[in-house]
Amino acid sequence: MSADIGELSGLGLLTWVYRPGLVDRVVAACGRGEQRRRLLPARLVVYFVLALALFSPAPYLEVMRHLVEGLRGQGLLGEWHIPAKSSLFRARQRLGSEPLRVLFATTVKPMGTEATPGCFWRG
């Protein structure tokens, strides 16, 4: 992994920006919740897709490893193991794009105010 990727804290950073409760509500509102217990629950897949955007040049498995490495270090993964690349593809397909669109629409807001110099073009 490149130095840039290693500097970020994986799942901790994403759960700070997008709280788990919010992600769960969005997934449920979009009808993408699990019907059964899965190796890749919808919440984890949402965070995985967000991490793919952050680490776009990195391979799938490397992104997932980075995403969960903090949990493994804290002993929170138990017997869980990183699934095969094909499982990650299928999980992304199951999730679809709607939960990510809704999550974005729910959380997007301008970072500056009208008082921030150069923030708004032509007012």
Salt bridges, closest charged atoms under 4 A:
ASP24 OD2 - ARG43 NH2 2.43
GLU69 OE2 - HIS66 ND1 3.29
GLU98 OE1 - ARG32 NH1 3.27
